[in-house]
Each structure stands twice: as C-alpha cells, then as structure tokens.
C-alpha cells in the first residue's frame, strides 16, 4: 500500500475507532451523584472524559485494525 494511502486509511480507521471508544470512557448520567455535578452543568455532560486514555486506546484499536486491512490488501495484490 503506498504511503499516502496508508496514512489516509489509518486516519479513517482511527476516526471511526474514536467514535467506538469515546462512549466507553465517559462517566455521566446515573453514575454521577448530584453533589458532583456543578451548578449549571447538564447531567449528561461527561465529568471526566479522560481524553488522553481515549486517544491511546483509539490508536491501539486503529493500529490493530490497520494491520489486518494492510495484510488483506497485501495478500489480495
């Protein structure tokens, strides 16, 4: 796979993986106690989104999927 195509494929896979991983890290709704929610903040808003952890997990998932896609592209010619 040419380098520009590989970068584009990895970015696309990473972006889709982000939407898979993002809801798994959010803490909101019934998990949040009333005392933890500051005044004026919606209860559905995530208290600690942990974006660094989400980015690491997203990159790991995207890399694993990309290896499979790249191997498939290599074997198919």
N, C-alpha and C positions, 0 to 999 in steps of 0.2 A: 504494500500500500504506500503510495507516495506520501511524503511528509505533510504537505498541506492538507491532504485528505485525511490523514491520520489525526492531525490536530483538530480539524473540523468534526470528525467523528467522535473523538474523545470529548470535545466541548459539548456536543449534542447529548452524548450519553451522560456526561456529568450533570448537565442541566436537568435532564429528566430524572436522574437519580436524586437530585436535590429535592424535588417535589415528593419523592418517596420517603426520604429520610427526615425531612423537616417536621412533619407532624409527630414523629416518634420522640422527638426531643423536647417538645413544648409541654409546659406544665401550666394548665389553666382549667377553668370550669369547676367541676366538683372537687378536684384535688386542692383547690385554693380555699383557704379559710377566709372569712370576712375580715378578720383582723389583718391579714396580709395584704389585702387589696387597698392601695392608697385611694383617697377620695378623688373622684372624677375620672377614674380609670375603669374601662369596661371589664367585666368579669371574664370575658372571653379572650382578652389580651394575654399573651404569654408572660408569666412573671419572670422567668429566666430562660431565654431562648437558647442559650449555650451555643452560639453560632460557630465558635472555633471547633467544638466537638462535632457539630453537624458537618462542617467543611471537611474534617478528617474522615468521618465515616462516609461522606458522599464521594470523596476522592478514592477511598479504598474500594467502595462498591463499583464506581465507574471504571477503575483500573481492572478489576476482575472481569467485568462485562466486556471491556475493550479487548482484553486478551482473547476472550472467546470469539468476539467478532473478527479480530485480526487473524486469528488462526483459521477461522472459517473462510475469510477472504483469501488467505494464502493457499489453502488446500483446494479451493474452487478455481484458483488460477486467476 
